[in-house]
Every structure is written in structure tokens, then in C-alpha cells.
Amino acid sequence: MTASGPAARRAAALRRGGYGRYLARRAAQGVFVLWAAFTLSFVVLYLLPGDPVSIMLNATGDGVGVDPGAVAALRAEHHLDSSLVVQYLYALADAVCGDFGSSIPTGEPVTRAIAEALPQTLALTAVSFTLAVLAGGGLALLSTSVRWRPLRRVLLSLPPLGVSVPTFWIGLILLQLFSFRAQLFPATGNAGFSALVLPAITLAVPTGAVFAQVLAKNLAAAWRSPFVETARAKGLSRTHIQLRHALRNGSIPVLTIIGITVGQMLAGAVVVETVFSRNGIGRLTEESVAAQDIPVIQGLVVLSALVFVLVNLAVDAVYPLVDPRIGRLERRRAPQEALA
Amino acid sequence: MTAVELLPDTATSVVADPRGSHGPVRRGGALRAAVRRPGLVLAVLVLLLVLGWAFFPEWFTSRDPFTGVPRDKLTAPGAEYWFGTDHLGRDLYTRVVYGAALSLKATAIAVAVGFVAGTLIGLVSGFVGGRFDGVVMRLVDVLLSIPGLLLSLAVVTALGFGTVNVAIAVGVASVASFARVMRADVFRARTEVFVEAATVSGVSRPEILLRHVLPHALGSVLVLAALEFGGAILAVSALSFLGFGAPPPQPEWGALVSEGRNYLASAWWLTTLPGFVVAASVLAANRISRALDRDGGDFR
């Protein structure tokens, strides 16, 4: 149901105009999401109880006996002495120009702090995502192909297990087994590919489990459909049907959850990078929350929304090409509309 | 049919049948259902154990969670200390038992916040409809596009640290999904004939909303609340692990794992066992809620 919702919306959007207009509309929606994420984080971070200035002064460690002049200066600097609407408009105008302010404890511009941390996390996410797709896809294919019931049940029970186990625990167990006992991989740090292996596996477990769950469900649905019956009647082998027919149909709905999944991986990096003491976006998030560094947090929320929008835009662009039913609907309708 | 058969029966296999009149017949069915689904029975037992820890910790351990025996520090698990001891000689099992209260309280608050806020938003949005509904649902879409953990972290930044604030933050992250599910059900209930009949008979809009629409739209959200429990335990323990929950001497589950990180090489039990308890609780909660989801679906 969740998979057919966005799919149906995409199909409808595509029917209303050509491919170009479809993409343009999707991009406009993406801009709206970005704006809303910015506004939302502004509301949460600046309007909730708690005075930003006192948080800032506490964060820098000189909360006691501050000079009222300094407080006033800080207020003026962040436009906190003007009305909320004015504050918001200032912040929005700056953000549109790519300026999210500066970190409170370090004074470093938010965009630079994020840009420095981003490559590490991108590498981690990319490796981890690949692992999750391979492992999750493999598990789903295996669990729908196996016909021996006990093994099938074991395989099908793995994804719910992967979703339920805390990421930090997986990371710590892997650390104990493969860094301290076996000494195969370094325990901490960013140096080289070997330091990436354990964090990537840790981050891949919950994501791979979700992929496996969705794909296994869709594969099972595909196996019940008439076209598989036709293929079997033609005498095709089970493997051939699984790979050429069921997998092709079953993997399309998986595309729709990629946007959310990548966002969740960025959030998961907060825990994973803390466990493995890696530098990156996650570590930056953890440190910023600990220091109540509001501008950096806001930058990170907008960044995650940006990632979500970009990944979804890419999925939207590919979707009609992968799922021929959407494109064909349009082509079939076109002559009728021309007649009318 | 299956719902009536299986669901209350698995409950009665643990708790005595309250009605009693159908005693022997129903208990036989319960046993059969239990044998058919051993995983579910195990999940119920785990959940009952953890609930017992939370409400009556002194029944499960005679030690104190805050004072240790320095002589016995960093003892490996054994007959004396089931889960071993930490660097101050405190019994880890006792700390896990007492930690259940904090962690489950946070989970309950998180689910309650998400449920109440999300249900209200969905109810009003679905009932008012029109442009208002459009705006609210766009906002919900945006909330769903921000990963839950990150949203929780942003809320924690604004509210400050502590168990309750972490719980609220986790709850806020789930408001959007509650609102969306509730709104869909309100939309469905709104078009029912009995709502039309109530409108025609001159029942006021708030009364229709509360007495006719709400009861019919509540089913899926309740199932979602059950499904959210496991996720909430995970999110609360993750935030507590990151150090944003209760301050150090408090035995919160995530914080226990985090404390054990300094002894990874020498004392494996300090991280492994509390983490295992978290994993087992989440697994049990998810297993039960999946059973509720599948069987509860027949009621709708």
C-alpha cells in the first residue's frame, strides 16, 4: 500500500505532462521540502522554551556572571532583539545565500564545518548502502527461492531481527570480536579502507534488513501473479523466473524507499561514528547536540532534507524508465487525447 | 475469526481467563495456540519479565544499583554476579533491572506523545479537510523526510538533556506517521452512512467527531502505537547511549552500554549484556505488535 501510493502519484504526475514537466514539478516540490525543513528546524530550535542566548553562553562555559552588554551584543548579532518574523526572514535570506551562521563554540562557519566532515560520511554511506543492497537483496532472493521450510523460516526471521537490534550494540560486538580478539580491523579512526569495514557493516544491518523485508514481500507477491504462472506454463526454470521476471517486478517498489533509507543512514551515522570514533557528519551532529550548537544542528537538518530531496529526485528521474507501465500508459492515452 | 481465536487466547495462556465460564475449553485452545506459536509466547514472557523489573525491581534482586563492592570490581558473569560487575564493583544485573523503569518510562512517554499529538492532528486535519488538510499533510510529508533520529536530536538540543526530554524528542519524531494514518482513517469514517445520518439528524460537528468518527478511526492508530513501541525503545536507548539521557549514576540501558565502552577489551559483559537486554525487549515488542497487527486487522 505504501509502495503503490507514491507510484500512483508518480504515474498521475507523468500523465499530466511530459517527462520534462514531470521532473520540473518534482524539483519544485523538492525546493518546498527544503524551505519547510528550514522553517521547521527554525521553529523547533529557536521558539521552543529555552533562551538561545543563554544556551550559547552556557555552551561556551561562561554562563555565570556574564556581562549584560555581552548578552545584548549577542542578541543584536543574531537579530534576537527584533521580532520573530524579522529574525526568521534574516535567517532565511542568509540560508538562501548558503550562509547558516557560525558554530557557537568554535566560531567556524556552519557550511565549512559540514563540508569538511561530509566526505568521510559519504564514503561510509556509499559502502554501507552497497552492502545493504547486496546483502538485503541476496537474503530476499534466497528466502523466496528456498523450498525447504525450516531454512526458509530461519531466513525470513532474519530481517525482523536486523531491525530490532540496536546499531550501537552491533558496532560494539563487532569491535570486540574483530578488533580486540581477532585484531583484523582497526578499532577507531578514519585511516584507509580497513577502518571503513566494521562501521559500514554496522550501518548496513538495519538498512539491509528493511530492503530484505520489502523485497521479499514483493517477490512473494510477484510469484503469485498470473505472469509467473504463464512463465511456468511455458516451462521456464524457477531460477530464470526469479531473476528475469519476479526480481524485475519486485524491485521497483524498493526504489521508492531509497530516499528515506539514505536519510536514515545519515542519522545512523551519528551512532556508528560515535562508536568507532570516526570523524564525519554523525560525529559533528553528536558534538553539536552535546554543545547545544544550534546553528550547526539547523544546518544538519537542512542537509538531511537536501539529501532526501536529491535522492528522491534521482529516483523520480529513473522511475518511469525502469517501470515501463508508467510510460506506456501515457503513450496509450496520447492518441485518444489527440482524437479528442 | 483468527483474531478472536488466537489473540485473546495467547493472553489468557499467561493471565487467567477473566470470565472463567468457558475455562477448560478456552484454555485448551490457548495451549494449542501457544504450541503453534512458541516465538510469540516467548515474546510475551520477555515483556512480562521486563515489566516486572520496571515495577517491582526489589522482587528480582536484593542488591543496590548504586553501591558496589570495590573488592569485586570487574568480575566476570557467574553464579554470584549473573551479569558481572562494573569498575566500581556494582552488580550489572541489578543495574539493568533498575534501569528497566527509566527506559520503559521513557518509551511509554515517547509513544504517548506521538500517539496523542499525531492522533489529534490527524483527526482535526481529516475532519476539517480542504485547504487546511492540504497544508497540514504537506507539513507531515516534510516531517517524514527528516530522519527520525536527527529530528529527535534537534528537539533534544532545544529542550535540553534528561530522560523525559529524550522521551518527548523521540515522540515528536513519530507524530507525523500517527497523523497520516489517523487522517486516512478519519477520511474513511467520514464518508460512512451513519455519519451522514448523524449529520442529517442535526448532531453537532464536534459531537460527530468525538462520538462517531473517532471510535471508528482509532483501530489502525492503536496498532501503530503497538508497532512504535519497539522503535521507541531503540531510539530512546540510542539517545541515552549518546549521553543525552539521564546523568551518569542513573542506570539507563543505553547509558549502561555507553559506560561499558571503556572496558571493551577487558570486560566484554559490560556492553554485551545490557545491549542484549535492549535487543531482546525490542524483539519481543516487535513480535507482539506484529501479531496484534496481523490479527487485529480482522477487526477492522
Interface residues (C-beta under 8 A of the other chain):
Chain A: F32 V33 A36 A37 L40 S41 V44 L45 L48 P49 G50 P160 L161 V163 S164 V165 P166 T167 F168 W169 L172 I173 L175 Q176 F180 A187 G259 I260 G263 Q264 L266 A267 G268 V270 V271 T274 V275 T285 E286 S288 V289 A290 Q292 D293 I294 I297 Q298 L300 V301 S304 A305 F308 V309
Chain B: R138 L139 D141 V142 L143 L144 S145 I146 P147 G148 L149 L150 L151 L153 A154 V155 V156 T157 A158 L159 G160 G230 L234 S237 A238 F241 L242 G243 F244 G254 V257 S258 G260 R261 L264 A265 W268 T271 T272 G275 F276 V278 A279 V282 L283 N286 R287 R290
